[in-house]
Every structure is written in C-alpha cells, then in structure tokens.
Amino acid sequence: MHEKIVETLGHFLWDSPLVFAILLTGFYYTMENRLFPFRHALHIFRELWHSITQSKVLQHGKGLLSSFEAASIAIGSTVGIGSIGGVAAAIAIGGPGAVFWMWVAALVGMMVKMAEVTLAVHYRTADKEGNVYGSPILYIEKGIGTEMNFKKWMIPAALFGIGIISTIFISIQNYVASHAISSTFGQNIFIVSFLYASSVFLVIRRGIKYLGKVSTFIVPMMSLSYISLVLVIIVTHVNMILPSIELIVKDAFFGTAAIGGFAGATVFQAITMGVTQAVYSGEFGWGTSPIIHSTAKVDHPVKQGLWGCFEVFFTTIIICTLTAIVIIISGEWMTGGSGIELALHSFESILGMSGRYMVTILLFFFAFTTSVGYYFYSEVIVRHLLRKTPALKSILLKYLKLFYAFPEFLFVVYVTAFHFPDKYIWLMSNITTAVPTIINIFVLLVLSHQFKKLLLDYKARYMKTGEVDEETPLFHDH
C-alpha cells in the first residue's frame, strides 16, 4: 500500500509536463543568452580559478562567506548521494538510456542554475543581525511581488518554502550513508544512522562560517578521490567505454528490453529518470543551492552565477557520468538491483571488496556534506518567512538547530521497518524536489528579463562586450 502511494504520487508530480517544462526552460535560457556556457567556457573556468586562488583577497561586497566557500558548500550538497546512488536508481528504472537524457538536461540546466544563483544574489537582503541571505523566496517577493506588483506573491513563496522544509522529514542522505556502512562493514543500521545524525548535529551547531571552512577542505578532497577511483576502472576497461556510450545513446531513443533481472524500460521512463536525476544531482531549477550562494562576498551577482553553471557541469556531466560508466561496465544493472546497493555491487564486482570499502567511505562524506548544507537552506527559509515575528523566529531557529538532524534518523527507522525497496525510497526523495521545482521554474521564466539585464552588464564590465550602463542596479537593495 505504502509503495503504491509513493509510486503514484511520484509519477504524478514528475510526469511529462514538469520534465518538459525543465527542458524547455533550460533551452530557452540557453538560446536567449546566446549559448553563454559554451561560447565562454574558457572565461568561466578562468574566473572560477581566479576566485579560488584569490579567495582570501577577493572579499568584495556584503556577505558571510567567500565566493569559493559558498561554492564549496553548494558543491558538497550536490556532489552527494545523487551522484552515486541516484545514478544507479535512474539506470535501474530507466535503463542506460536515462544517462543520455541526464546529459541533455544538464547541458541546458547549466544556464538555469546560473540564472537562479545570479537572481538569488541580486535580490538578497540583510536581517537585523546583519546576516546576508537570499533564496527563490526573496526573488519571488521582490522580483514578482514588488517590481511587478503581484499582491499574492506569498502563495508561491510559501509553497516553495514548504517544499524545501519537507526535506527535513523525507531525505535519503542519512539512509543511504547508513545503509552503505551497515551493509559493507556489518554494523547495525540504526546505530550507524543515529551516530550520523549526531555528527550532523554537532557540525551545524558551529554555524555557517565553520561549515564553509570544513567544506573547502572536504569537498575537493572527496571529489578528487572519487574521480581518481573511477578513472582507474576506466583505464583498465578502456575497450568497454565506446560500447557503453553506444548503449546509452541507442537506449535513449529505443528503450531497453528486459534482460536478466532488469524489467525493461520505455523511452519515456528513460527521459523521466534522466531529467529527474539531472535535477537532483545538479540541483538546477530546484532552488536550493542559490540559498547558500546568496551569502557570497561578490561585487557582481553574475560572478557567483558562474559557479552555479560550473556545478551542474561538474556534478552531472562529470561525476554522474563516471558513475554511470562504472555501473554499465560492470553489468550489474542487469541483475535487478537498484539504488546504492547497485552502485556498491558495481564497484565491488570490478575492484573487489576494497572498491566497495572506498566508495562506502566516500559516500559517507558525500552524504554528510549534503545533510549539513540542507540545514542552512531550511534556516534561511525560516528566517525570511518569519522575519516580521522575531520572537517566533528565534524560537523556531533554536529548535530547528536542535532537532534538524534527527527526523532523518526516524526516516531510516521507518523505511527499514517497512522494508521499503531502494526504488521507492528514491521516488520519495523525488517527490520532495517536485513542488519547489515547479514553483521555481515558473518564476525563473517570469524573471528571465532581469537575469539577461545582469548578464549583459557583466559582459560589458568584465568581458568588454557592449556599453556599461551605470544606472543598472547590481543589487536590488543597494
């Protein structure tokens, strides 16, 4: 009964209208802004490298974190469980063809992520304590409510906020990390889950600035370690790379026949799972990462928007693709397995138990950085929605920090007690992303003119293309 409800709701929310809305929005933004990520890729990489190497020098503008610290937290939240277990789930349900549609969604999603990060920085605000923050709620309020005089802006803003906060109660980070550790090292999943939640609690108590410092160390280390591990597999199985890519492309347009334990997949399933996975791993259109990016110390919103563009490329085109290649090379996707166990078995079948051990440890860090990053998203939502009731806001923030980490533990108890298959746990996670994505995609379309104006200003100031209009406000409140 539980599984049927989850499957029905998941398919209803992620049916063709939302999938094609994401693709069309990404295509529109990419074409409207003249293929910016592709035509100016070298400029993007050069500017991002400059912000990393000069992170202690470039402290322009208001904010809580350096540009690189904010990006590290955001990347830590995206290069997570979805990059490994999510890819496995997408292939298990949609077949290898899902990877092709993941690529398509990511390529047009880069511009979507760049736009939402830029708008979050542009419309950000400061509270009475001096904390600077932004989110889709802010650009809904100011961009649509104030600038367009839309009186009912609170309705989409509240729906977006509820969707994001729901991840407190339905989130798979703790489950996937605990399941991987308990199955690999033979530990009790409930004990592992509780210790995981306790660790998250201890870190978020230290605040956002501490999280930024931790992320700038952990995120590059774990990302490079995972890439290195997968490259070892690719180099030793180089003769299987081309056939794997051919299988991905063929199945994207013809579906995947039933084979072994794999039940088969239609083209529509491949498209749906591919786009869903791209949104989950790259977090474009979802509206989460812009919340942390809005705290960056930058003197132009587009400078931080470049990080959003890079995140989708790095997490989905690089990390997710590497995972997919390993799963397809191993042949484990044909066994009927799903989710994180499919991913772990794939590495184990190629590298032995040592491969499973290494991926399990990396999974823990992937999940951990995501969980602590998600806390900050919820905090910003509460701060803004309750900004006019400071007493209530203070109380809720206090209890949010105290109890945030533990609903994930209760979720682990629930899905384990009812023996939910991994397939349905991933579908539950997809449900939490659908509502905020629907709201955010619509708002991004409405505010596309504002992003284009900011991008043209950036190109005039830093790329010597066009005339600088000094009357263009870079930040809404300045």
N, C-alpha and C positions, 0 to 999 in steps of 0.2 A: 504493500500500500504506500509506504513512505517513498519507495523508489519510483513508483508510477507518478506520484505527485511531482517529485523533483524533475523527472524526465519531461512531463507535460509542460510544467512551468518554464523549464529551461529552453525547450524548443519554441514555446510561445514567444518568449522575450527575445530570443536570438534567431527568430525566423527571418526569412528573406528581407523584409523591409529594413530592419536595423543593419543587417550585413551590407546591403547595397547602399544604404544611407552613408555608412562609413566609407565605403569605397568611392562613392560619388563625391562626398565632401573632400576626401583626400585628393581626388583627381581635379576637382575644381580649384582647390587651394594651390596645387602644384602648377596647373596651367595658368591661373590668374596671376601668379607671381613668377611666371616665365622660367619654370624649371630651376628655381634658385638652388636647391641642394645639389643638383647635378652639374649645373653650369659653373657653380662657385665652390665646388668641393674642396679645392686646394685652399681657398681663402678661409673656409670654415675650420679645416684642420690646423691651419697656421694660427688662427686667432685662439682656438682652444688650447693649443700647445703653449701659446704665449700666456694665457690665463693660468695655466698650471705652473709654469716656470717662474712666473712673476706673482704668484698668489699672495705673497706677503707684502708685495709692493702695491698691487692694484686693489686698493681699498676705497674706491670712489663711491660716493653716494651713501644713502642710508641703507641699513640692513643689519642682519645678525651674523651672517656667515660670509666668507669669501666666495667668489663665484665657483671655485673648484670644490670647496667644502659642500656647498649646496648641491652641486652636481654629483659629488661622491655619495651623498645620502640618497639622492634620487636614483642613481645607477644601482646602488645597493638594494634599493627597493624593487628595481625592475629586473636586474640580473639575479633572479631568485629562483624559486621553485618552478615557476612557469617555464624557465629556460631549459629545465631538465624534465621534470615530471609532466609539465604541461605539454611539451612537445610529444612526449610518449603517449599521453592521453589523446592528443589530436590525431596521431597516426593510428592508434588503436581503434578509434571511432571512424575517422575519415579516410584512412589509408594513406599511403605515401603521397598521394596527390594533394593532401592537405598542406604539405610543405610548400608547394608551388603557390597556392593561394595565400599562404602566410607571407611569402616573399612579395607578392603583388600588393597586399595590404600594407606591408611595412614600407615599401618604396613610396607609396603615396601618403602613408601615415607620417613620414618624416616632417612634411610640411605642416600637417595638422598639429603635431607635438610642438613644433617651433612656434606656431601661432598661439597656442594656448599658454605656453610659458611666457611668451612676449606680452600677451594681454594681462596675465596674472601680475607681472612686474609693473606694467603700465598703470594698472588700476589698484595697486596695493595701497595700504593705509597703515597708519601707526595708532596703536591704542594709547590709553592714558599712561601706561607704564613705559611707553617708548618702544614697545616691540613692533617691528615692521612685519606685516604679513599680507598675503593676498591669496586668492583662490577663485575658482569659477563663480562662487557666490558673490565676490566683490565685482567681477566684471558683469555679472547679471544685474546687480544693483546699480552700479554706476554707468555701465555702458548702455543697458537697456532701460533701467528704471529712471535714472537721472537724465542722461543725454537724449533718450528717445521718449521720455515722459510716459513710460509704461507703468501704470499705477499698481498692477498686480504682479510685479516682479518677485514678490515674496513667495508666490506659489512654486515657480520652477526652482527658486533658490532653496526652498525648504525640501522639495523632493530630491534635489541633488544632495543636500546635506544628510538627509535620512539614508540615502543610498550609500554614501561613504561611511557613515557611522555604523551601518549594518555589518560592515566587515569586522567590527569588534566581536560580533557574535557568530558570524559564519566566515571563518578564514581557515585556509588549509595549511598555513605555514607551520604551525606547531604540529599538526597531524603528520605532514609529510616528513618533517625532520625527525619526529619521534618514531614514526613507523620505520624509517630507514635505519635509524640507530638500533632500535629494538630488534629488527629482523636480522641485521648484519652482525651485531655483537651479542645477541641473545639476552637482551635486557627487558625487563617488564615495561611495556609501553606507557603505562600510567605513571610510573615513577619518572621515566625519561621526560614525559610531557610536563609533569609538574616542575621538574628541575629547569626545563626550557622556559616555562612561564616565569619562574622565579628569576632567571637570568635576565629576561626582558625587563622585568620589573626593576631590577637593580640599575640597569642602564638608563631607562627613561627617567628615573629619579634624578639623574645628574643633569638633565636638561639638554636643549638643542645644541648648544655650543660644544658640549662634551661629545655628543653624538657626531658632530661634524668632524672633530679631531679623530675619533675612532674610525669613522668611515673612510677618511683619506688614507688610512693605513690598511684596513681590512679589504676594501673593495678592489683596489688594483692588485693586491696580492692574490686574492681568491680567483679573480678573473684570469690573471695570467697563468695561475696554476692549472685551472680547468682547461684553458686553451692549449697549454703545453701537453697535458694528458691526452687530449683528443688528437692533437697533431701527431703524437706517437702512433696512435691507431691508424690514422690516415696514411702516414708514410709507409707503414708496414702492410697496408692493404690498398696501395695506390691503384692496383689493377681493378679494384671494385668501385672506384669513385665514379667513373663515367657511366657504368651500368646503373648505379644508384640514382644518378641525376636523370638518366633516361626514364627510369621507372617513375620518378617523381613527376616529370613532365607528362608522360603518357597517361598516368592515372588521374592527373588533374583534369583531363578532358574526356576520359572514357570510364572513369570509376575503377574500382578494384574488385576483382572477382573473389569469391570465398576461397580460401586456401588454408589448409591446416586448421588451426583453432580460430583463425580470423574469419569473421562472419560476412565479410564483403562490405563495400561502401559505394554509394552513388556519387555522382559528380556534385550534387547539391550538398551531401554530407561533407565532402572534401572542402568545398567552398566555405561552408558554415564553420567547420572546425578550424580551417586555416585562418580565416579572418578573426575568429574568436581568440585563437591562440596569439595572433599578432597583437591584438588589442591588450590581452592580458600580460604578455611578456614585455611589450614596448610601452605599455600604459599611455598610448596616444588616444585622444578622444575621450578617455575615461575621466580626466580632470584631476587626477591625484598628484602626480609629480609637479605640476605647476605650483602647488601649495608650498612645497619646500623650496622650489626655485625662486619664489617671490621674496624670500628672505635674503637673497644675494646682494652683496655690495657692488652694484654696477652703475655706470653713468648713462647707460642706454639700454632699454628693455630688450632690444634685439640681440645684444651681446649675450644675454643669458638664454635667449631663444635658440641660439646656435647650439647650446648644449642639449636642448630638447631634440633637435634634429639628429645630433650625433647619437643620443641614447637609443633611438629606435634602430638606427643602423647597427650599432654595436650589439645590442641585446638580441634583436630578432634576426637580422641578416647574418651576423657572425656567430654569436653564441648558440642560438636556436638551430641554425643550420648545421653547426658542428655536431650538436646532439642528435639531430635527425639522421645525419650520415652514419653515425655510430649505430643507431638503432636499426637502420636499414641494412647496413653491412653485416650486422650480427645475425639477421634473420629472425630475431626474437619476436618481432612484431607479428609474425605469422602464427605464434603459439596461442594467441587469445589473451595474453596478458595485457595489463593496462596500467597507466599511471606510473608512480615511482618505482614499483616492482619491475615493470617492463624495462625502465631505464637502467636500474641496477643490474638486472639479469643480462642486459646487453653488454655492459662494461665487463661484467664477470665472465661472460662467455668468450670474450676476446682476451682479456688481461688476467683472468683468474680472480681469486679472492682478493688479491692485492688491489686490483682495479676497483672492485666493489668497496673496499675499505676507503680508498682515496676519495671516491665520489661521495660516499656517505659523509665523510668529514667535511668536504666542500659543501655538500647540501646543507649541513647544519649552519654554516656561516652564511650561505645564501639566504636561508630561511630567517635567520636571526636578524640580519640587516634589514630585511623586508619588514619584519614584525615591528622593530623599533621605529622604522621610517613611517609605517602606517599610524603609529601612535600620534606622531606630530600632525598628520592630516586631520585626525579627529579633534585634536586640541584646537587647531585653527578654526575648524567649523564651529565648535562650541564658543570660542572667543568672539567670533563675529555674530552668530545668531543671538547671543545673549549680551551683546555689548552695552545695551541700554539698561540692563539689570545687573550691575556689577556684583551685588551680594550673591545672587543666584549663580552667576558665572563663576565666582570664586569657589563656591561650594562644589559645583559640578566638576570644575577642573581638579579640585583636590581629590574627589572620589574617582575621577577618570584615571588619574595617575596611580591611585592605589589599586584599582581593580581592573584596569585595562587588559593586563596580560593574562588574566585567569579565565575569562569566557572561552578563549581558545582551548584551554585545558578541558573545560566542560564539553566543548565540541568534540574533542578527541574521545572522551568517555562515551558520548552519545553515539557517534558513528561506529565506534569499536563494539559497543554493547549490542547494537542492532545489526552488526556485520554488514555495513554498507560497502559494496564494491567500490574500488577506486574510481570507476567510470562515473558513478553517481555523486561522489564527493567532488569531483571536478565540475560536474554540472551545477552543483550547489554554489560553487565559487563563481561560476559564470553568471548565475542569477544576480549576485550582488554587484557585478560590474554593469549589468544591462541598464538599470534605471538611471544612474548618473551619466552613463554614456549617451543615452537617448537625449537627456536634457542638454548636455554639454555640446554634442554635435550640432544641435539646432541653434544654440546660442553662438557657436563659432561661425556658422553661416551668416547669422544676422550681423555679427561684428567683423566680418571679413574686410570691410572698408577701412576700419580702424587699424587692423594689422597691416594692410597694404600701405597705409599712410606712414606708419612707423618704419616699415621695411624700406620704403623709398627714402625716408630721412636718413636711415642708417647707411644706405648705399651712397647717398650724397656726401655724408660726413666722413665715412671711413673707406669707401671704395671709389671715390672721386667720380661717381656717376650721377649727373644731374646737379641741380642747384639746391643749396641748403636753405630751407625756409625757417628762419629763426622764430617764427610765430608758432611753429608746430610744438605743442606741449609734449615732452617726452614722458612725463609722469602726470597722471590725472590730478593729483592733489597738490602739485607744486606750482 
